[in-house]
Amino acid sequence: MDAIKPASVVEAKDARIPLLGLGTWDLRGRVCARVVEQALRLGYRHIDTAQMYENEREVGEGLRASGVKRDEVFVTTKIWPSHFAPRELERSARERLAQLRLSEVDLLLLHWPNPQIPLAETLGALAKVKREGLARHIGVSNFTVALVEDALKLTTEPLVCDQFECHPFLDQSKLIAACRKHGLAVVAYSPIARGDARKNDVLKRIGAAHKKTATQVCLRFLVQQDIVVIPRTSKVERLSENAAIFDFTLSDDEMSEVAKLGSRDGRLVDWAYSGRMKWD
Ligand SMILES: NC(=O)c1ccc[n+]([C@@H]2O[C@H](COP(=O)([O-])OP(=O)(O)OC[C@H]3O[C@@H](n4cnc5c(N)ncnc54)[C@H](OP(=O)(O)O)[C@@H]3O)[C@@H](O)[C@H]2O)c1
């Protein structure tokens, strides 16, 4: 597909992360394998999965069925916080590869912080897994500014990203600034606000001026700031729409207008989830 430029990447430390990825939360079974396969055939070069999604096997199947070479695809998975004790993390990392049927992943993330287990121990195990060649890069997800800064002090291997909720309706400027300051890529999850972007009048109006949909304007707003996006769809026909975001540019005024949609309480995923849960 012309509009996808597989070469569009963001560089963080020694990682080159494709700006567009496919999210796979909630995609299961044959639908998951089919959407992954079709996405790769269309030109997507980045797939986001997790232990918790229980679909790594199907993600691996879709990858192999696509015929795209393994080294052309950036595969991310995440370890669930109940597996953060060092030995358990190492075991879980091997299990991820077994499920995916891959010899390494491109990026392995801690899915949420787990205050019950010392971060230094978990990061030590994550670094070990990287040194052993199970993951090319490591990073975190759902880490706050303070936790990112703690993690950077404690890690012995570079952390390349923080993946967190990020879309025009949520003001994440502080966390984005902290990531930039420390050289971490920002990976935006729920980048189209779980589908709500399509209903927004400002995004619709800007889209009409570019012959684009509101969803495309939403994704463009993020990638134009070098924020990696991983929109999910279960519908093959939407894969192309979500990918056609590299053939137009929003003006400075349009970018400012979209930025004004953000509020501090625009979160869709319950952040309270992170600190207070017991992860078992
Ligand atoms: N690290 C974490 O804790 C975390 C948390 C949440 C998500 N994630 C990752 O981020 C990915 C994306 O986030 P998300 O799944 O929460 O939400 P999202 O990608 O913002 O939105 C997905 C929803 O939007 C709909 N949609 C997709 N394309 C559309 C289009 N062009 N027009 C209208 N609606 C469209 C989908 O429905 P259809 O299927 O019907 O198209 C689905 O209901 C996840 O899949 C997962 O990989 C990570």
The ligand as a Tripos MOL2 file, in Angstrom:
@<TRIPOS>MOLECULE
LIG
   48    52     1     0     0
SMALL
NO_CHARGES

@<TRIPOS>ATOM
      1 N1         -0.1160   -1.5600   27.5760 N.am      1 LIG1
      2 C1         -1.3780   -1.5640   27.9480 C.2       1 LIG1
      3 O1         -1.7290   -1.6020   29.1390 O.2       1 LIG1
      4 C2         -2.4350   -1.4770   26.8930 C.ar      1 LIG1
      5 C3         -3.7550   -1.1250   27.2490 C.ar      1 LIG1
      6 C4         -4.7020   -1.0240   26.2310 C.ar      1 LIG1
      7 C5         -4.3360   -1.2800   24.9180 C.ar      1 LIG1
      8 N2         -3.0550   -1.6490   24.5960 N.ar      1 LIG1
      9 C6         -2.6460   -1.9570   23.2020 C.3       1 LIG1
     10 O2         -3.0490   -0.8930   22.3640 O.3       1 LIG1
     11 C7         -3.8840   -1.3830   21.3290 C.3       1 LIG1
     12 C8         -4.8820   -0.3420   20.8840 C.3       1 LIG1
     13 O3         -5.6800    0.1090   21.9670 O.3       1 LIG1
     14 P1         -7.2130   -0.3160   22.1410 P.3       1 LIG1
     15 O4         -7.4190   -1.6580   21.5440 O.co2     1 LIG1
     16 O5         -7.5050   -0.1140   23.5920 O.co2     1 LIG1
     17 O6         -8.0330    0.8230   21.4050 O.3       1 LIG1
     18 P2         -7.9980    1.5980   19.9920 P.3       1 LIG1
     19 O7         -7.0170    1.0070   19.0700 O.co2     1 LIG1
     20 O8         -7.9220    3.0450   20.3190 O.co2     1 LIG1
     21 O9         -9.4880    1.3450   19.4540 O.3       1 LIG1
     22 C9         -9.9270    0.0990   19.0580 C.3       1 LIG1
     23 C10       -11.4230    0.2170   18.7370 C.3       1 LIG1
     24 O10       -11.6120    1.1150   17.6510 O.3       1 LIG1
     25 C11       -12.3710    0.5020   16.6170 C.3       1 LIG1
     26 N3        -11.7850    0.9410   15.3400 N.ar      1 LIG1
     27 C12       -10.6090    0.5530   14.7890 C.ar      1 LIG1
     28 N4        -10.3900    1.2030   13.6430 N.ar      1 LIG1
     29 C13       -11.4400    2.0260   13.4410 C.ar      1 LIG1
     30 C14       -11.7880    2.9430   12.4240 C.ar      1 LIG1
     31 N5        -10.9820    3.1500   11.3810 N.pl3     1 LIG1
     32 N6        -12.9520    3.6130   12.5440 N.ar      1 LIG1
     33 C15       -13.7750    3.4180   13.6010 C.ar      1 LIG1
     34 N7        -13.5030    2.5540   14.5970 N.ar      1 LIG1
     35 C16       -12.3400    1.8540   14.5160 C.ar      1 LIG1
     36 C17       -12.2240   -0.9950   16.8490 C.3       1 LIG1
     37 O11       -13.3830   -1.6630   16.4560 O.3       1 LIG1
     38 P3        -13.4090   -2.7720   15.2720 P.3       1 LIG1
     39 O12       -12.6340   -3.9430   15.7690 O.co2     1 LIG1
     40 O13       -14.8650   -3.0160   15.1210 O.co2     1 LIG1
     41 O14       -12.7690   -2.1100   14.0900 O.co2     1 LIG1
     42 C18       -12.0500   -1.0790   18.3600 C.3       1 LIG1
     43 O15       -13.3270   -1.1230   18.9810 O.3       1 LIG1
     44 C19        -4.4880   -2.6380   21.9610 C.3       1 LIG1
     45 O16        -5.1090   -3.4700   21.0170 O.3       1 LIG1
     46 C20        -3.2910   -3.2150   22.6340 C.3       1 LIG1
     47 O17        -2.4430   -3.8600   21.6870 O.3       1 LIG1
     48 C21        -2.1060   -1.7270   25.5750 C.ar      1 LIG1
@<TRIPOS>BOND
     1     1     2 1
     2     2     3 2
     3     2     4 1
     4     4     5 ar
     5     4    48 ar
     6     5     6 ar
     7     6     7 ar
     8     7     8 ar
     9     8     9 1
    10     8    48 ar
    11     9    10 1
    12     9    46 1
    13    10    11 1
    14    11    12 1
    15    11    44 1
    16    12    13 1
    17    13    14 1
    18    14    15 2
    19    14    16 1
    20    14    17 1
    21    17    18 1
    22    18    19 2
    23    18    20 1
    24    18    21 1
    25    21    22 1
    26    22    23 1
    27    23    24 1
    28    23    42 1
    29    24    25 1
    30    25    26 1
    31    25    36 1
    32    26    27 ar
    33    26    35 ar
    34    27    28 ar
    35    28    29 ar
    36    29    30 ar
    37    29    35 ar
    38    30    31 1
    39    30    32 ar
    40    32    33 ar
    41    33    34 ar
    42    34    35 ar
    43    36    37 1
    44    36    42 1
    45    37    38 1
    46    38    39 2
    47    38    40 1
    48    38    41 1
    49    42    43 1
    50    44    45 1
    51    44    46 1
    52    46    47 1
@<TRIPOS>SUBSTRUCTURE
     1 LIG1         1 GROUP 0 **** ****
